[in-house]
Amino acid sequence: MNPLKRLWKDKMDIYRWADKTVDGITKSEPELLYTGVKCHYSKGSLTDTGEDGVPTLVNSYTLFCSPDTDLREGDEVVVTQRNGKQIMLKVGEGFLYSGHQEFSVKRVDTA
């Protein structure tokens, strides 16, 4: 067992976009692949993305999970934090390490 998993108190449901054909019409819909996968959702740092001398600060977030978790760029996840709060995320670039994976994620909300 991965020793980091003992520290991760969050759980995620993983959705992947898949084509479905209904009555001859093909639509892309998110399909639930996995549920209750242990993970750790973390707020990283503020990133200055300002252009033309006008600063714009953007929060960066990271999602940590086991190296055997089937998570890919473009997937959507719903993270349930230890306090019960749910956060919807879009998965970005991932990095595989010997004991875990790290993915940059973007929150899917407007507030």
VOSE-241785 format. One line per 5 residues: number of its first residue (from 1); for each residue z, x, y of N, C-alpha, C. Coordinates in steps of 0.02 Angstrom, whole numbers. Layout:
// VOSE-241785
NUM = Z:X:Y:Z:X:Y:Z:X:Y ~ ...
// end
This chain:
// VOSE-241785
1 = 0:42:-59:0:0:0:0:44:63 ~ -36:22:112:-40:57:175:27:52:210 ~ 60:108:227:126:105:260:124:72:328 ~ 67:74:362:62:42:428:66:-34:422 ~ 44:-61:365:45:-134:356:116:-162:363
6 = 165:-122:346:234:-145:352:254:-157:424 ~ 221:-123:470:236:-130:542:197:-186:575 ~ 142:-207:543:99:-257:573:127:-326:560 ~ 143:-363:612:173:-430:606:125:-486:623 ~ 64:-468:646:14:-519:663:-30:-533:603
11 = -62:-592:604:-110:-610:551:-173:-636:584 ~ -230:-625:550:-293:-648:579:-335:-686:529 ~ -375:-731:556:-426:-766:517:-493:-738:541 ~ -537:-719:495:-600:-686:512:-658:-735:502 ~ -698:-742:554:-758:-785:553:-820:-742:563
16 = -873:-758:526:-937:-723:533:-992:-775:541 ~ -1038:-762:587:-1093:-808:599:-1141:-807:540 ~ -1159:-867:516:-1204:-874:460:-1253:-931:474 ~ -1314:-925:448:-1364:-978:455:-1352:-1032:403 ~ -1353:-1095:426:-1346:-1152:381:-1404:-1199:395
21 = -1434:-1225:342:-1490:-1271:349:-1466:-1341:330 ~ -1473:-1388:377:-1455:-1458:366:-1515:-1500:386 ~ -1541:-1539:340:-1599:-1582:352:-1658:-1543:381 ~ -1670:-1484:355:-1727:-1443:376:-1717:-1407:441 ~ -1658:-1412:471:-1644:-1378:534:-1594:-1323:521
26 = -1612:-1262:542:-1568:-1204:531:-1527:-1192:594 ~ -1461:-1188:585:-1416:-1174:640:-1370:-1116:621 ~ -1349:-1078:670:-1300:-1026:658:-1231:-1054:675 ~ -1185:-1047:629:-1117:-1071:638:-1068:-1019:614 ~ -1009:-1016:646:-959:-969:620:-931:-995:554
31 = -925:-951:506:-901:-969:439:-837:-930:425 ~ -784:-965:405:-721:-932:390:-728:-890:326 ~ -715:-825:332:-720:-780:274:-652:-765:244 ~ -604:-747:286:-538:-727:262:-485:-759:307 ~ -428:-772:278:-373:-801:316:-308:-765:300
36 = -264:-758:350:-199:-727:340:-200:-652:329 ~ -250:-617:356:-256:-544:348:-208:-510:396 ~ -165:-465:371:-117:-430:414:-154:-384:462 ~ -129:-384:525:-160:-342:576:-110:-330:632 ~ -131:-291:681:-90:-280:741:-136:-285:801
41 = -120:-331:846:-159:-341:908:-121:-306:964 ~ -156:-263:1001:-123:-223:1052:-164:-222:1116 ~ -128:-228:1172:-161:-219:1236:-162:-145:1251 ~ -220:-121:1267:-228:-51:1281:-209:-36:1353 ~ -258:-17:1391:-245:3:1460:-292:-34:1507
46 = -279:-27:1571:-324:-54:1621:-381:-5:1630 ~ -442:-31:1631:-500:11:1639:-532:-5:1706 ~ -546:46:1745:-578:37:1810:-653:36:1799 ~ -684:-22:1809:-756:-28:1799:-791:-43:1865 ~ -762:-19:1919:-789:-33:1985:-856:1:1998
51 = -897:-34:2037:-961:-7:2058:-966:-12:2133 ~ -1001:32:2163:-1013:32:2236:-948:34:2275 ~ -899:70:2250:-837:79:2287:-788:20:2283 ~ -806:-32:2246:-762:-91:2240:-730:-88:2170 ~ -664:-79:2168:-631:-73:2102:-627:-141:2067
56 = -641:-140:2003:-633:-199:1961:-593:-176:1900 ~ -535:-205:1889:-494:-185:1833:-503:-233:1775 ~ -512:-206:1716:-522:-246:1656:-473:-222:1603 ~ -438:-269:1571:-393:-250:1516:-434:-233:1454 ~ -413:-183:1418:-444:-167:1354:-394:-183:1299
61 = -419:-211:1244:-377:-231:1188:-401:-197:1124 ~ -355:-186:1078:-371:-153:1014:-342:-194:958 ~ -379:-198:903:-357:-232:843:-353:-181:787 ~ -295:-174:756:-285:-127:701:-282:-167:636 ~ -314:-140:584:-311:-173:519:-321:-120:464
66 = -313:-142:403:-318:-99:345:-390:-74:337 ~ -400:-13:309:-468:13:302:-511:-27:253 ~ -480:-67:210:-519:-107:162:-534:-177:187 ~ -517:-192:250:-531:-258:279:-605:-262:297 ~ -637:-317:275:-709:-328:288:-717:-359:358
71 = -716:-316:409:-723:-338:478:-781:-299:508 ~ -825:-334:543:-885:-303:571:-892:-320:645 ~ -930:-278:679:-946:-292:749:-983:-358:754 ~ -962:-401:800:-992:-466:809:-952:-522:777 ~ -906:-506:732:-864:-557:702:-817:-586:755
76 = -792:-645:740:-741:-675:783:-678:-683:742 ~ -621:-670:774:-557:-676:739:-509:-718:780 ~ -466:-753:746:-411:-789:778:-348:-754:755 ~ -314:-721:801:-253:-684:786:-193:-730:800 ~ -149:-737:751:-87:-772:761:-32:-720:767
81 = -4:-715:827:48:-665:839:114:-686:808 ~ 160:-639:804:225:-652:772:262:-709:805 ~ 248:-723:868:282:-779:903:245:-845:896 ~ 190:-846:858:152:-907:846:94:-918:892 ~ 88:-877:945:33:-884:993:-33:-863:960
86 = -85:-903:971:-150:-886:942:-198:-862:997 ~ -236:-810:980:-283:-780:1027:-350:-773:991 ~ -404:-796:1024:-471:-790:995:-503:-727:1023 ~ -531:-686:978:-561:-622:997:-630:-614:969 ~ -672:-577:1005:-738:-557:981:-733:-483:966
91 = -753:-463:906:-745:-395:882:-802:-351:907 ~ -783:-292:933:-831:-243:957:-835:-184:909 ~ -845:-126:937:-854:-65:898:-790:-47:860 ~ -800:-25:798:-744:-7:756:-743:66:738 ~ -683:91:724:-674:161:705:-632:163:643
96 = -656:197:591:-621:201:528:-582:267:525 ~ -518:261:510:-475:318:500:-451:317:428 ~ -416:368:406:-395:372:336:-345:317:317 ~ -303:295:364:-253:245:348:-262:177:379 ~ -312:171:425:-322:107:458:-390:106:493
101 = -408:47:518:-467:39:560:-443:15:629 ~ -480:35:681:-467:11:748:-531:-19:776 ~ -525:-78:805:-582:-111:835:-567:-127:908 ~ -615:-114:951:-608:-138:1020:-626:-212:1017 ~ -587:-254:1051:-598:-326:1049:-598:-354:1119
106 = -630:-411:1127:-633:-445:1191:-605:-515:1181 ~ -560:-534:1226:-532:-601:1221:-584:-653:1238 ~ -582:-709:1202:-628:-764:1215:-589:-819:1250 ~ -579:-810:1314:-546:-861:1356:-562:-845:1428 ~ -547:-891:1472:-563:-880:1541:-502:-871:1585
111 = -443:-881:1557:-383:-876:1598:-347:-811:1586
// end
